[in-house]
């Protein structure tokens, strides 16, 4: 049996995770109503992001970055958002990143989705990664796990 303080902490962590993941997922779902245009890749690159891993070594992720232009009602706009979950796409090997980079080379066509109410708001990929649904589910479980005992009076 948890104390009231522990139950509130559990519920708070769950609420934070639910709110964070839920907002991103909601935005991606809202974009299903956005309009599609074909844009042009202005710039694309791979940047190695290195950080320390648990065993003291260095691990690397390769971030694919892209900047694109697209036209709406005679106006040329630019964007750099790949997804609602990250501005870049991460790959674990250089060869994966290079292969993806070749697919979005400068001057090439790229599918762009833009918000008709705010055409400067755009995204290339509207997909919702499974991991974000898992984060949302865990957030809900933690929220309920902390709140239900409080509501039922089952805390010390």
N, C-alpha and C positions, 0 to 999 in steps of 0.2 A: 504494500500500500504506500502510495506516495504522499508527501506532504502537499499542502495547498500551493506552497511556493514552487515545488518541483513540477506539479501539474500545470501551473501557469507558465513556467519556462518551456515545458514540452509543447503546450498549446501555442505559445508565442513563436517558437521556432517553426512549428508547422504552419502557422498563419503567415509568417514571413516567406517561407518557401512556396506556399500556395499563391500568395499575392504576386511574388516575383515571376514564377513560372506561368501563372494564370494570365498575367498581363501580356507576356510575350506570345502565348498561345492565342489569346483573344485577338491580338493585333494581326497575327498570321491568318486567323479565320476571317477577320474583317476584310483582309486583302483579297478574298475570293470574289469580292464585288468590284475590285479595281479593274482598270482597263489595261489591255496589253498592247504594246507597241514593239517594233523591232528597233533596237538601238545599235550603236556602234561602239566597240571597245576603243577607248581612247588610250588607256594605259593598263598594262597588266604586269605583275611581277611576283616573284617568289622571294620571301624573306625568311631566313632561318631564325627561329625563336628558340634560344637555348636557355635552359634553366637547370638548377640542381635537382637531381632525383634523390630518392630516399637513401640509396647506398653511397651517396657522396659523389657519384659520377655526374656526367652531364648528359642530358637527353635533349633531343632536338625535335621540334615540330617545324614543319615547313608551311608557312602561311601564304596562301594565294590571295593576292590583292588585285582588285580590278576597279577601274574608273571607266564609266561609260557615259555617252551622251544619247539623248533621245529627243524627239520632237513632239510637242503637244500644241495644237492650235497655232502653228506658225512660230512657236517659241522653242528655242533649243535649251534644254536643261541637262544637267549632269548629275550623276549619282555614283556612290561607291558602296552602297549596301548590297552585300551578297544575299543575306538572309536576315530575318528578324532576330536571330539568335547570335549572330556574329557578323562583323563587317568583312571578315576574312573566312576562307575555308582552310582548315588545317589538314595536312597530310603528314604521315609518319615517316615517309621516305622521300628522298630527293626525286627519285624516278617517278613516283606517283604525282608529285607536285609538277614536275616538268611535263608529264603527259597531259595533265589538266591545263597547264599553262598554254600548251600548243592549241588546245581547243578554244581558248579565248584570247587569241593573239590580237594585238592592236590592229584596227582597221576591219576586224571581223564583226559579223552580226551577233547580237546578243538579245535575248528575250528580256524585256523589261515590263514590269507591272507598276502602274502609277495610280495614285489616289486621285480620282476625278475632282474631289473637293479641294485638293492641294497637290497639283501636278508635280511640284518639286519633291514630293515624298514618293520614293520609288524603291523597288527591290527587284533583284534578279531571280531569286528562288523563294517561292512561298511555302515550301514544304516544312512540315513540323517534325523535327527529329524525334524518334521514339524516346530518347533519353529525357526529353522535356515532359512527355506524358508521365514518365516514371517519377520525375521530380514532383510534378503536380500531385500524383497519387500518394507519394510519401508525405508530402505536405498536408494533404487531407487526413491521412491516417494519424499523423502527429497532432494535428489540430483536434481531431475527435478524441484521440487517446488522452490528451490533456484536459479537454473541456468536459467530456462525459463524466469522469469521476467527480469533478467539481459540481456539476449540475445534479448528480445523484447523491451528493453529500458523502462520497466515499473517499475522503481524504483525511489525513491526520491533521 
